[in-house]
Amino acid sequence: MTDITFWAVAILAVFIVALSKSGLLGSLGLVGVPLLSLVMPARDAAGMLLPLLLVMDAIAVWTYRKDADWRILKIMLPGALVGTIIGWVLWSFVSDAMVLLFVGILTLLFILDALLPLRKKLEGLPPSRGWGAIWGGAAGFTSFISHTGGPPFQIYVLPQRLTPVIFSGTTAFFFAIVNTAKLVPYYFLDQLNIANLERAAILAPVAIIGVLAGVWAVRRISVKRFYQLTYWLVFLLALKLIYDGAMGVFFTGATA
């Protein structure tokens, strides 16, 4: 609890996640678990983040309380809840190294999607209930494992061409509901242990400040340059996580 490196990384990770909750940085919030995985086990990182995510969700939902597309939410949420249950069932079969590898690959795919946005080919198509259930399930599963549900959610929602405010509101409500559903499974998996809750309590002010700062800035500043720099940093982080996870899964069997 006195490790300066841990707290520096934790504050940075929580602040980035909080900014993403405001709608400022979109799916870059998925950097939270990968970044924290550099200084703590991936599972503990997920457990520590959940209470903080709920604090951020509450602020985001209040901010965008009138700005959600409930048609999309009704399509995606049933699949998301199924994905959450699948994540709970598979939790005991997934090692920390597997989590690192999975998150690293998902992060790399997100970066490639940002550089080569193939999803733009889907723009203009009407929302499909089948695809909505599938991508909702993927978002629920990845959100349960490592709070990285943003990319699957965006793959389905971005082609709907929502206004930025409606998109942010829909995102806020979707993940507020999904994160709330994760509380019971996380409790029984001992992810909400005293150590994780203590760390979360200390970092709560960072979460609140981050969301409020993001809400203030979302309509006032350009984040283009920030995106460019962050994508490169996340790309390098993804490579490291893939390397660490692959070494643990395929060579030593050790957890990171």
matplotlib code that plots the C-alpha trace (Angstrom):
import matplotlib.pyplot as plt

x = [0.0, 3.1, 4.6, 5.0, 5.1, 1.9, 0.0, 1.4, 0.2, -3.1, -3.9, -3.1, -5.2, -8.2, -8.0, -7.9, -10.9, -12.8, -12.2, -13.5, -16.7, -17.4, -17.4, -14.1, -11.9, -14.3, -12.9, -9.5, -10.9, -10.0, -6.4, -7.4, -6.8, -3.8, -2.1, -2.8, -1.6, 1.9, 1.8, -0.7, -2.4, -5.0, -7.8, -7.1, -7.0, -10.5, -11.8, -10.3, -11.8, -15.4, -16.4, -14.6, -16.5, -19.8, -18.9, -18.0, -21.2, -23.4, -21.9, -22.1, -25.7, -26.8, -25.0, -26.6, -29.9, -32.0, -29.7, -29.8, -31.1, -33.2, -34.0, -30.3, -30.1, -33.1, -31.4, -28.0, -28.6, -30.1, -27.0, -24.7, -26.3, -25.7, -22.1, -21.7, -22.9, -20.6, -17.7, -18.6, -18.8, -15.4, -13.6, -12.2, -10.8, -8.9, -5.5, -4.0, -1.7, -4.7, -6.3, -3.2, -3.0, -6.7, -6.6, -3.5, -5.0, -8.2, -6.3, -4.2, -7.4, -8.8, -5.7, -5.8, -9.5, -8.7, -6.0, -8.0, -11.6, -13.3, -16.5, -17.2, -18.3, -21.3, -22.4, -26.0, -27.3, -30.4, -29.7, -29.9, -31.3, -29.2, -25.9, -26.9, -27.3, -24.0, -22.0, -23.9, -22.8, -19.2, -19.3, -20.7, -18.2, -15.1, -16.4, -16.7, -13.3, -11.3, -13.6, -12.9, -16.4, -16.0, -14.8, -17.6, -20.1, -18.8, -18.6, -22.4, -23.3, -21.0, -22.6, -25.9, -24.6, -25.9, -25.1, -22.1, -24.4, -26.8, -23.8, -22.3, -25.6, -26.3, -22.8, -23.2, -26.5, -25.3, -22.2, -23.9, -26.3, -23.6, -21.3, -24.1, -24.8, -21.2, -21.4, -22.8, -20.4, -17.4, -18.4, -18.6, -15.3, -13.7, -12.8, -14.4, -12.0, -10.9, -7.6, -9.3, -12.0, -9.4, -7.5, -10.7, -11.7, -8.4, -8.7, -12.4, -11.5, -9.4, -12.4, -14.8, -12.4, -11.7, -15.3, -16.1, -13.1, -14.0, -17.6, -16.3, -13.8, -15.8, -17.3, -14.4, -11.2, -9.9, -8.5, -7.1, -3.4, -4.1, -5.6, -2.6, -0.2, -2.3, -2.9, 0.9, 1.3, -1.6, -0.1, 3.2, 1.3, -0.7, 2.5, 4.0, 0.8, 0.7, 4.3, 3.8, 0.6, 2.1, 5.1, 2.9, 0.4, 2.7, 6.1, 6.2, 2.5, 3.2, 0.9, 2.0]
y = [0.0, 2.3, 1.4, 4.6, 2.8, 1.0, 4.1, 6.1, 3.5, 3.0, 6.7, 7.0, 3.9, 5.0, 8.6, 7.3, 4.9, 7.8, 10.0, 7.3, 7.0, 10.7, 9.9, 11.8, 8.8, 6.1, 2.6, 3.7, 2.9, -0.7, 0.3, 0.1, -3.6, -4.0, -1.0, -2.2, -5.7, -4.2, -3.7, -6.3, -9.6, -9.1, -10.6, -8.3, -5.4, -6.3, -6.7, -3.3, -1.5, -2.7, -0.5, 2.5, 1.7, 1.8, 5.2, 6.5, 4.9, 6.7, 10.1, 9.3, 8.0, 11.1, 13.3, 11.6, 10.6, 11.8, 10.8, 7.0, 5.0, 2.4, 0.6, -0.5, -1.2, -3.6, -5.4, -5.7, -6.1, -9.7, -10.9, -9.0, -10.7, -14.1, -13.1, -12.1, -15.5, -17.3, -15.2, -16.3, -20.0, -19.9, -17.7, -20.7, -22.2, -19.0, -18.3, -14.9, -15.6, -16.4, -13.2, -11.2, -12.9, -12.4, -8.7, -8.1, -9.6, -7.7, -4.5, -5.1, -5.8, -2.5, -0.6, -2.3, -1.5, 2.2, 2.2, 0.1, 0.8, -2.0, -1.4, 1.7, -0.7, -1.5, 2.0, 2.8, -0.7, -1.1, -2.5, -6.3, -8.1, -11.1, -9.2, -7.0, -10.1, -11.5, -8.3, -7.7, -11.1, -10.5, -7.2, -8.8, -11.6, -9.4, -6.9, -9.6, -11.0, -7.8, -4.7, -4.6, -4.6, -1.4, -2.7, -5.3, -2.7, -0.1, -2.5, -2.8, 0.7, 3.0, 2.0, 3.3, 6.8, 8.1, 11.7, 11.9, 12.7, 9.8, 7.5, 8.5, 8.1, 4.7, 3.6, 4.9, 3.0, -0.2, -0.5, 0.7, -2.2, -4.7, -3.6, -3.8, -7.3, -8.3, -7.4, -10.7, -13.0, -10.8, -11.1, -14.9, -15.0, -13.0, -10.2, -7.7, -8.5, -6.0, -5.2, -4.4, -2.4, -0.4, 0.4, 1.4, 3.7, 5.5, 5.9, 6.9, 10.7, 10.1, 8.4, 11.2, 13.9, 12.1, 11.7, 15.3, 16.6, 14.5, 15.8, 19.4, 18.9, 16.7, 19.7, 22.1, 20.5, 18.4, 15.0, 14.1, 14.5, 12.7, 9.8, 9.6, 9.4, 7.1, 4.6, 4.2, 3.7, 1.2, -0.6, -1.1, -2.1, -4.7, -6.2, -6.5, -8.1, -10.6, -11.5, -11.9, -13.9, -16.1, -16.9, -17.9, -19.9, -21.7, -21.8, -21.7, -22.0, -19.2, -16.3, -12.7]
z = [0.0, 0.2, -3.2, -5.1, -8.4, -7.7, -6.8, -9.7, -12.2, -10.3, -10.4, -14.1, -14.9, -12.9, -14.3, -17.9, -17.2, -15.6, -18.6, -20.9, -18.7, -19.5, -23.2, -23.7, -24.6, -25.7, -25.5, -24.3, -20.8, -21.6, -20.8, -17.1, -16.4, -18.8, -17.2, -13.6, -14.6, -14.7, -10.9, -9.6, -10.7, -13.4, -11.4, -8.4, -10.9, -12.1, -8.6, -7.4, -10.5, -10.2, -7.2, -8.9, -12.2, -10.3, -8.9, -12.4, -13.8, -11.3, -12.3, -16.1, -15.8, -14.0, -16.5, -19.5, -17.8, -20.7, -23.5, -24.0, -26.9, -25.1, -28.4, -28.6, -24.9, -25.1, -27.9, -26.3, -22.6, -22.6, -24.5, -22.1, -19.1, -20.7, -21.4, -17.8, -16.6, -19.1, -17.7, -14.2, -15.1, -16.9, -14.3, -12.4, -15.6, -16.7, -15.2, -14.7, -17.6, -19.8, -18.7, -19.6, -23.0, -23.7, -22.7, -24.7, -27.8, -27.3, -26.8, -29.9, -32.0, -30.7, -31.8, -35.3, -35.5, -34.8, -37.5, -40.0, -39.1, -41.1, -39.0, -41.1, -43.9, -41.7, -41.3, -42.3, -41.8, -39.6, -36.1, -36.1, -33.0, -33.7, -34.0, -31.1, -28.9, -30.1, -29.6, -26.3, -25.1, -26.2, -24.3, -21.2, -21.2, -21.8, -19.3, -16.7, -17.3, -17.5, -17.8, -21.5, -22.9, -24.9, -28.3, -28.7, -27.6, -30.1, -33.0, -32.8, -31.7, -33.7, -37.1, -35.7, -36.2, -32.9, -31.9, -29.5, -26.5, -27.2, -27.8, -24.5, -22.7, -24.2, -23.2, -19.7, -19.1, -20.7, -18.6, -15.4, -15.7, -16.7, -13.9, -11.3, -12.5, -11.9, -8.2, -7.0, -9.0, -8.0, -4.3, -4.5, -6.4, -3.6, -5.9, -3.6, -0.7, 1.9, 0.2, -3.1, -1.4, 0.6, -2.6, -4.4, -1.5, -1.7, -5.5, -5.4, -5.5, -8.6, -10.3, -9.4, -10.5, -13.7, -14.7, -13.9, -15.7, -18.8, -18.7, -18.5, -21.3, -23.7, -25.6, -25.0, -26.3, -29.2, -28.2, -31.6, -30.6, -27.3, -29.2, -31.5, -28.6, -26.5, -29.3, -29.6, -25.9, -25.7, -28.7, -26.9, -23.8, -25.7, -27.1, -23.6, -22.2, -25.1, -24.4, -20.7, -21.1, -23.8, -21.7, -18.8, -20.9, -23.3, -21.7, -17.9, -16.9, -14.4, -13.8, -14.4]

ax = plt.figure().add_subplot(projection="3d")
ax.plot(x, y, z, "-o")
ax.set_aspect("equal")
plt.show()
